[in-house]
Amino acid sequence: MARPRKPLLSRDRIVETARALVDSEGLDAVSTRRLAAELGVSGPSLYNHFRNKDEILEAVADTVSAKVDLSMFDAADGRDWRRALHDWALSYRAALTEHPHIVPVLARGPGRRPAGLRVADAVFGAMVRAGWPPAQATYIGALMRYFVTGSALGSFARGFVDDETAYDPADYPHLGQAHLLADHQEKVDEGAFETGLRALLDGLGVQYEAGRYASERAGSGAGGFATVRPAPKLP
């Protein structure tokens, strides 16, 4: 009998199938037995490609990290550090909201995942090039991960039921319209994310200018004075 042109099983097929299961049913739906059944193979054959389920989920998470745009961190791109962080955060959140069930795995950090490590490397390198001290660049990378992954773990708008009788004004005088939030999930959640992101970047801008002022003043002598340019504003 002629051998098939393509192997019956591959890492990519396993990962694609696992990602589809995670997207449709959540992390608990993934098991080696379930994957083998979905792929039409025997369970032990999966172990030729992955040691266990955790490795499969790590690989799924890395395919999501690979969707994040990093072009804004290229040295030749021309965007200042604030605009680069802003645009990257939007791409990062878009990738996570497309695959929300894998976010708990991504939230653990990049570990050994190649795409996840490229993300961390790009952010850190861009912040250091912009003039942030390495320690602060590390904090910024961590801060952005906390903020973006946290925003993707759930929906604020869908945290309220759509029953207008659920929030008695006698008990919750300011939640009279809360039952309407779920109907405007995308607008509410995206607006909240953008508001928080701009506030975060404004705060970093203040720290950046304060740090540069201290550095320039120290370099100019005890009686010197350094003019500080305002942080660039996002449109």
LUMZA-479515 format. One record per residue (C-alpha): chain; x, y, z. Coordinates in nm, 3 decimals. Layout:
BEGIN
@chaine=A | u=X | v=Y | w=Z .
...
***
This chain:
BEGIN
@chaine=A | u=0.000 | v=0.000 | w=0.000 .
@chaine=A | u=0.137 | v=0.342 | w=-0.094 .
@chaine=A | u=0.229 | v=0.567 | w=0.197 .
@chaine=A | u=0.017 | v=0.882 | w=0.232 .
@chaine=A | u=0.175 | v=1.196 | w=0.089 .
@chaine=A | u=0.118 | v=1.381 | w=0.416 .
@chaine=A | u=0.172 | v=1.236 | w=0.763 .
@chaine=A | u=-0.146 | v=1.157 | w=0.948 .
@chaine=A | u=-0.037 | v=1.357 | w=1.249 .
@chaine=A | u=0.181 | v=1.662 | w=1.301 .
@chaine=A | u=0.245 | v=1.922 | w=1.569 .
@chaine=A | u=0.055 | v=2.181 | w=1.367 .
@chaine=A | u=-0.253 | v=1.958 | w=1.335 .
@chaine=A | u=-0.252 | v=1.886 | w=1.706 .
@chaine=A | u=-0.218 | v=2.253 | w=1.795 .
@chaine=A | u=-0.486 | v=2.365 | w=1.550 .
@chaine=A | u=-0.729 | v=2.105 | w=1.682 .
@chaine=A | u=-0.651 | v=2.194 | w=2.044 .
@chaine=A | u=-0.696 | v=2.564 | w=1.972 .
@chaine=A | u=-1.035 | v=2.499 | w=1.813 .
@chaine=A | u=-1.141 | v=2.303 | w=2.121 .
@chaine=A | u=-1.020 | v=2.575 | w=2.358 .
@chaine=A | u=-1.195 | v=2.845 | w=2.156 .
@chaine=A | u=-1.527 | v=2.660 | w=2.144 .
@chaine=A | u=-1.538 | v=2.481 | w=2.479 .
@chaine=A | u=-1.263 | v=2.616 | w=2.705 .
@chaine=A | u=-0.946 | v=2.476 | w=2.860 .
@chaine=A | u=-1.121 | v=2.193 | w=3.041 .
@chaine=A | u=-1.231 | v=2.044 | w=2.709 .
@chaine=A | u=-0.872 | v=1.963 | w=2.615 .
@chaine=A | u=-0.737 | v=1.622 | w=2.705 .
@chaine=A | u=-0.511 | v=1.386 | w=2.519 .
@chaine=A | u=-0.800 | v=1.139 | w=2.486 .
@chaine=A | u=-1.033 | v=1.405 | w=2.342 .
@chaine=A | u=-0.766 | v=1.533 | w=2.104 .
@chaine=A | u=-0.688 | v=1.184 | w=1.981 .
@chaine=A | u=-1.056 | v=1.125 | w=1.913 .
@chaine=A | u=-1.089 | v=1.456 | w=1.727 .
@chaine=A | u=-0.782 | v=1.376 | w=1.519 .
@chaine=A | u=-0.882 | v=1.017 | w=1.455 .
@chaine=A | u=-0.562 | v=0.870 | w=1.599 .
@chaine=A | u=-0.463 | v=0.666 | w=1.901 .
@chaine=A | u=-0.382 | v=0.852 | w=2.221 .
@chaine=A | u=-0.018 | v=0.741 | w=2.249 .
@chaine=A | u=0.060 | v=0.883 | w=1.905 .
@chaine=A | u=0.026 | v=1.235 | w=2.048 .
@chaine=A | u=0.327 | v=1.170 | w=2.269 .
@chaine=A | u=0.549 | v=1.153 | w=1.961 .
@chaine=A | u=0.497 | v=1.529 | w=1.939 .
@chaine=A | u=0.415 | v=1.652 | w=2.290 .
@chaine=A | u=0.498 | v=1.513 | w=2.633 .
@chaine=A | u=0.166 | v=1.608 | w=2.791 .
@chaine=A | u=-0.144 | v=1.826 | w=2.771 .
@chaine=A | u=0.032 | v=2.125 | w=2.928 .
@chaine=A | u=0.284 | v=2.133 | w=2.644 .
@chaine=A | u=0.000 | v=2.133 | w=2.394 .
@chaine=A | u=-0.170 | v=2.425 | w=2.568 .
@chaine=A | u=0.160 | v=2.614 | w=2.579 .
@chaine=A | u=0.190 | v=2.566 | w=2.203 .
@chaine=A | u=-0.167 | v=2.688 | w=2.154 .
@chaine=A | u=-0.090 | v=2.997 | w=2.362 .
@chaine=A | u=0.217 | v=3.066 | w=2.150 .
@chaine=A | u=0.013 | v=3.068 | w=1.830 .
@chaine=A | u=-0.194 | v=3.348 | w=1.984 .
@chaine=A | u=0.118 | v=3.542 | w=2.087 .
@chaine=A | u=0.239 | v=3.509 | w=1.728 .
@chaine=A | u=-0.063 | v=3.712 | w=1.612 .
@chaine=A | u=0.050 | v=4.021 | w=1.806 .
@chaine=A | u=0.194 | v=4.295 | w=1.583 .
@chaine=A | u=0.547 | v=4.397 | w=1.688 .
@chaine=A | u=0.635 | v=4.616 | w=1.391 .
@chaine=A | u=0.592 | v=4.935 | w=1.594 .
@chaine=A | u=0.895 | v=4.840 | w=1.802 .
@chaine=A | u=1.133 | v=4.824 | w=1.506 .
@chaine=A | u=1.407 | v=5.083 | w=1.547 .
@chaine=A | u=1.332 | v=5.217 | w=1.198 .
@chaine=A | u=0.956 | v=5.245 | w=1.252 .
@chaine=A | u=0.967 | v=5.600 | w=1.384 .
@chaine=A | u=0.693 | v=5.582 | w=1.647 .
@chaine=A | u=0.782 | v=5.724 | w=1.988 .
@chaine=A | u=0.769 | v=5.484 | w=2.281 .
@chaine=A | u=0.422 | v=5.594 | w=2.394 .
@chaine=A | u=0.264 | v=5.553 | w=2.054 .
@chaine=A | u=0.441 | v=5.219 | w=2.010 .
@chaine=A | u=0.307 | v=5.089 | w=2.343 .
@chaine=A | u=-0.040 | v=5.216 | w=2.260 .
@chaine=A | u=-0.056 | v=5.052 | w=1.918 .
@chaine=A | u=0.100 | v=4.730 | w=2.045 .
@chaine=A | u=-0.147 | v=4.709 | w=2.334 .
@chaine=A | u=-0.438 | v=4.732 | w=2.090 .
@chaine=A | u=-0.294 | v=4.450 | w=1.879 .
@chaine=A | u=-0.218 | v=4.245 | w=2.190 .
@chaine=A | u=-0.571 | v=4.282 | w=2.324 .
@chaine=A | u=-0.723 | v=4.202 | w=1.983 .
@chaine=A | u=-0.533 | v=3.873 | w=1.972 .
@chaine=A | u=-0.642 | v=3.781 | w=2.324 .
@chaine=A | u=-1.007 | v=3.874 | w=2.281 .
@chaine=A | u=-1.019 | v=3.655 | w=1.971 .
@chaine=A | u=-0.909 | v=3.359 | w=2.186 .
@chaine=A | u=-1.023 | v=3.448 | w=2.540 .
@chaine=A | u=-1.017 | v=3.096 | w=2.685 .
@chaine=A | u=-0.640 | v=3.066 | w=2.642 .
@chaine=A | u=-0.572 | v=3.390 | w=2.833 .
@chaine=A | u=-0.510 | v=3.214 | w=3.170 .
@chaine=A | u=-0.222 | v=3.024 | w=3.007 .
@chaine=A | u=-0.082 | v=3.341 | w=2.850 .
@chaine=A | u=-0.114 | v=3.526 | w=3.181 .
@chaine=A | u=0.143 | v=3.295 | w=3.338 .
@chaine=A | u=0.412 | v=3.456 | w=3.124 .
@chaine=A | u=0.609 | v=3.348 | w=2.817 .
@chaine=A | u=0.813 | v=3.071 | w=2.980 .
@chaine=A | u=0.993 | v=2.907 | w=2.688 .
@chaine=A | u=0.739 | v=2.995 | w=2.421 .
@chaine=A | u=0.925 | v=3.146 | w=2.120 .
@chaine=A | u=0.655 | v=3.392 | w=2.009 .
@chaine=A | u=0.587 | v=3.500 | w=2.367 .
@chaine=A | u=0.957 | v=3.560 | w=2.424 .
@chaine=A | u=0.978 | v=3.767 | w=2.105 .
@chaine=A | u=0.701 | v=3.988 | w=2.241 .
@chaine=A | u=0.881 | v=4.037 | w=2.573 .
@chaine=A | u=1.212 | v=4.101 | w=2.398 .
@chaine=A | u=1.060 | v=4.359 | w=2.161 .
@chaine=A | u=0.892 | v=4.557 | w=2.439 .
@chaine=A | u=1.197 | v=4.558 | w=2.665 .
@chaine=A | u=1.435 | v=4.648 | w=2.385 .
@chaine=A | u=1.218 | v=4.935 | w=2.263 .
@chaine=A | u=1.182 | v=5.083 | w=2.611 .
@chaine=A | u=1.558 | v=5.071 | w=2.675 .
@chaine=A | u=1.626 | v=5.235 | w=2.336 .
@chaine=A | u=1.378 | v=5.507 | w=2.431 .
@chaine=A | u=1.583 | v=5.589 | w=2.741 .
@chaine=A | u=1.413 | v=5.394 | w=3.015 .
@chaine=A | u=1.653 | v=5.230 | w=3.263 .
@chaine=A | u=1.651 | v=4.850 | w=3.224 .
@chaine=A | u=1.472 | v=4.797 | w=3.557 .
@chaine=A | u=1.194 | v=5.037 | w=3.460 .
@chaine=A | u=1.171 | v=4.878 | w=3.115 .
@chaine=A | u=1.112 | v=4.546 | w=3.290 .
@chaine=A | u=0.840 | v=4.699 | w=3.508 .
@chaine=A | u=0.669 | v=4.848 | w=3.202 .
@chaine=A | u=0.665 | v=4.512 | w=3.026 .
@chaine=A | u=0.511 | v=4.350 | w=3.334 .
@chaine=A | u=0.263 | v=4.634 | w=3.380 .
@chaine=A | u=0.142 | v=4.613 | w=3.021 .
@chaine=A | u=0.099 | v=4.236 | w=3.045 .
@chaine=A | u=-0.104 | v=4.273 | w=3.365 .
@chaine=A | u=-0.323 | v=4.539 | w=3.207 .
@chaine=A | u=-0.387 | v=4.371 | w=2.872 .
@chaine=A | u=-0.435 | v=4.016 | w=2.997 .
@chaine=A | u=-0.655 | v=4.139 | w=3.280 .
@chaine=A | u=-0.877 | v=4.324 | w=3.035 .
@chaine=A | u=-0.915 | v=4.008 | w=2.826 .
@chaine=A | u=-1.006 | v=3.777 | w=3.114 .
@chaine=A | u=-1.362 | v=3.896 | w=3.127 .
@chaine=A | u=-1.615 | v=4.155 | w=3.019 .
@chaine=A | u=-1.720 | v=4.431 | w=3.257 .
@chaine=A | u=-2.036 | v=4.489 | w=3.056 .
@chaine=A | u=-2.141 | v=4.124 | w=3.070 .
@chaine=A | u=-2.091 | v=4.120 | w=3.444 .
@chaine=A | u=-2.442 | v=4.260 | w=3.483 .
@chaine=A | u=-2.764 | v=4.073 | w=3.406 .
@chaine=A | u=-3.008 | v=4.214 | w=3.151 .
@chaine=A | u=-3.302 | v=4.203 | w=3.392 .
@chaine=A | u=-3.407 | v=4.557 | w=3.479 .
@chaine=A | u=-3.569 | v=4.437 | w=3.803 .
@chaine=A | u=-3.240 | v=4.292 | w=3.932 .
@chaine=A | u=-3.103 | v=4.619 | w=4.066 .
@chaine=A | u=-3.351 | v=4.767 | w=4.311 .
@chaine=A | u=-3.295 | v=5.146 | w=4.333 .
@chaine=A | u=-3.346 | v=5.122 | w=4.707 .
@chaine=A | u=-3.035 | v=4.908 | w=4.730 .
@chaine=A | u=-2.837 | v=5.029 | w=4.425 .
@chaine=A | u=-2.943 | v=5.386 | w=4.351 .
@chaine=A | u=-2.681 | v=5.434 | w=4.080 .
@chaine=A | u=-2.734 | v=5.113 | w=3.882 .
@chaine=A | u=-3.062 | v=5.197 | w=3.716 .
@chaine=A | u=-2.914 | v=5.146 | w=3.368 .
@chaine=A | u=-2.680 | v=4.859 | w=3.451 .
@chaine=A | u=-2.909 | v=4.603 | w=3.286 .
@chaine=A | u=-2.842 | v=4.773 | w=2.951 .
@chaine=A | u=-2.465 | v=4.729 | w=2.963 .
@chaine=A | u=-2.461 | v=4.380 | w=2.812 .
@chaine=A | u=-2.627 | v=4.515 | w=2.496 .
@chaine=A | u=-2.332 | v=4.750 | w=2.453 .
@chaine=A | u=-2.053 | v=4.513 | w=2.549 .
@chaine=A | u=-1.809 | v=4.601 | w=2.273 .
@chaine=A | u=-1.845 | v=4.976 | w=2.317 .
@chaine=A | u=-1.818 | v=4.962 | w=2.696 .
@chaine=A | u=-1.527 | v=4.721 | w=2.712 .
@chaine=A | u=-1.327 | v=4.888 | w=2.434 .
@chaine=A | u=-1.396 | v=5.231 | w=2.581 .
@chaine=A | u=-1.281 | v=5.117 | w=2.923 .
@chaine=A | u=-0.965 | v=4.965 | w=2.776 .
@chaine=A | u=-0.878 | v=5.278 | w=2.579 .
@chaine=A | u=-0.946 | v=5.502 | w=2.880 .
@chaine=A | u=-0.724 | v=5.291 | w=3.104 .
@chaine=A | u=-0.452 | v=5.263 | w=2.843 .
@chaine=A | u=-0.432 | v=5.638 | w=2.792 .
@chaine=A | u=-0.427 | v=5.699 | w=3.167 .
@chaine=A | u=-0.152 | v=5.441 | w=3.206 .
@chaine=A | u=0.058 | v=5.594 | w=2.928 .
@chaine=A | u=0.002 | v=5.947 | w=3.061 .
@chaine=A | u=0.132 | v=5.831 | w=3.399 .
@chaine=A | u=0.435 | v=5.668 | w=3.240 .
@chaine=A | u=0.496 | v=5.987 | w=3.045 .
@chaine=A | u=0.513 | v=6.186 | w=3.369 .
@chaine=A | u=0.760 | v=5.937 | w=3.517 .
@chaine=A | u=0.968 | v=5.942 | w=3.201 .
@chaine=A | u=0.998 | v=6.320 | w=3.195 .
@chaine=A | u=1.067 | v=6.338 | w=3.570 .
@chaine=A | u=1.342 | v=6.082 | w=3.537 .
@chaine=A | u=1.498 | v=6.258 | w=3.241 .
@chaine=A | u=1.480 | v=6.592 | w=3.418 .
@chaine=A | u=1.664 | v=6.450 | w=3.720 .
@chaine=A | u=1.925 | v=6.291 | w=3.497 .
@chaine=A | u=1.983 | v=6.605 | w=3.287 .
@chaine=A | u=1.995 | v=6.831 | w=3.592 .
@chaine=A | u=2.249 | v=6.608 | w=3.763 .
@chaine=A | u=2.458 | v=6.610 | w=3.449 .
@chaine=A | u=2.455 | v=6.990 | w=3.423 .
@chaine=A | u=2.593 | v=7.053 | w=3.771 .
@chaine=A | u=2.444 | v=7.157 | w=4.105 .
@chaine=A | u=2.330 | v=7.495 | w=3.980 .
@chaine=A | u=2.222 | v=7.383 | w=3.637 .
@chaine=A | u=1.872 | v=7.373 | w=3.494 .
@chaine=A | u=1.744 | v=7.143 | w=3.225 .
@chaine=A | u=1.448 | v=7.223 | w=3.007 .
@chaine=A | u=1.209 | v=6.933 | w=2.993 .
@chaine=A | u=1.005 | v=6.877 | w=2.680 .
@chaine=A | u=0.645 | v=6.768 | w=2.749 .
@chaine=A | u=0.563 | v=6.406 | w=2.687 .
@chaine=A | u=0.420 | v=6.348 | w=2.338 .
@chaine=A | u=0.041 | v=6.330 | w=2.341 .
@chaine=A | u=-0.161 | v=6.062 | w=2.173 .
@chaine=A | u=-0.424 | v=6.195 | w=1.934 .
***
